[in-house]
Each structure stands twice: as structure tokens, then as C-alpha cells.
Amino acid sequence: MNTLTPTMPRWVIDAGHAWLVVELADYPHALNFGTGYGYMDDSRIYLEEDVEAVAFLEMHPEILSRHLDSCHYDGDAPCRRLKANEAILDAERFWAARRAHYANA
């Protein structure tokens, strides 16, 4: 049984955008939230703030309820030099479903 506590995601923020940095060893399913607008390397996915991070955090209220560390950059964040994550989640369909959900709530 794995008794290790997952590494909490953290925010990377630059002058133009923000990303939620998620360790793939702890949350391998985070790959499913890529829209092609975030970034990734071999061990992390950088979920962009507008859709990817929102969708991921909705699935993880235990993370959403915590204060997450952040790292701020005056220029471009280094993650902008990484490869784009794979577009698995359709951003337009995500927002349409979300609007419909809240309209009926």
C-alpha cells in the first residue's frame, strides 16, 4: 500500500498567464485535462488556468480547499519553453457543459 502523501499542485504565474503545476507521479490522470494550451515535461503537466486547471480542480475539492504555493515571474515563465500538452479535453465542450450545468442549478 502506498502511504506517501501526494505532492500538492502549485501555481506558476507570469505577466500574461498562470498554470497549475501537477506532478504526474501523484496525479497521472491530470493528462486527461490537457487542451493543448498548457505545457508538460516528463514528470509534470502545467494546466493552464482558464480551462485545464478549472476542470482538474473541480475533480479535486481536497486540493481546491487548500492554499497552494505559487511562483511568480516578471517575464515569461520557464514552462512556456516546454512542449504543449496534448489536447484531450475539448475546451468549448467543457465550457458549454459547465454553463448548462449552472443554468439548471
N, C-alpha and C positions, 0 to 999 in steps of 0.2 A: 504494500500500500504506500502510495506517495504521500508523505506528510509535509512536504515542502510547501510553503506559502507562496502563491504566485506573486511575481513582481507587479506592483501596481503600475498601470499605464501613467504616462506623464505627457504634458503638453510641450511642444516646441512651437515658438511663436516668433515670426519676423515682422517686418514692417507691413507686409501685404497679406499674410495668411497665418493659419495655425494648423497644426497636425497633432493628433493623439498618437503617441508612440506606444505600440503594443508589442510585447515580447511574444514571438510565435511559439516558443517552447511552452509558455504558460497558457496562451490562447490561440492554438493553431487554427481554430475556426474563424479567426479575425480575417483571414484571407478572403472569406466569403463576402466581406463588406467593401471590397475594392470596387471603385467605379472608373479607375484609370486616371483619376485626378490626384491621388495620393502617391506615395513612394514606398519602396521596400528595398531591403537588402537581405542577406542570408538569414538573419535572426530576428528582424523586426519589420513591422509594417507601420507606415506613417499614414494614419487615416485622416483625410482632410476634414476640416471642421464642419462644413456645411451639410454633408450627407453621410459620408462614411462614418465619422465619429458619432454623429447623432444616432444612426442605426445601431452601431455597436453598443453604445451606452444604454439605449433602450432595452437591449437584451441583458444588460448587466447592471441592475439597480444597486447592487452591492458596491460597484465602482462609482456610479453616479452620485451616491450619497456621501462620498469621501472627498476631502480636499486633495487634489492632485498637484504634485510638483510641476513646475514649469521652468523652461529655459528660454530666455528672450535674446534675440539677435537684432542688432541695429541694421545690418544689411540682410542679404539672403541667408536663410537657414541652410546649413550644410546638407540637409536632406533633399534640397532641390537639385543636387547633383546626382542623386540616385536614380535608378530606373523607376519608371512609373509602375504602380501596382496594376494587376490585371483587372480589367473591367468585368466583374461578375454581377455586381448589384447594379440594376438599371436605375439611375438617379431619378429620371422622370416618373417611372412607375412607383418608386419609393415615395416621392412627394405626393403623387396623386392618391395613393392609398392612405397616406397619413392625413391629407386634407379630408378625404372621405370619412375616415375614422373619427376625426374630431368634429366634423359637421353633424355626424349622427350621435355624438356623445351627449 
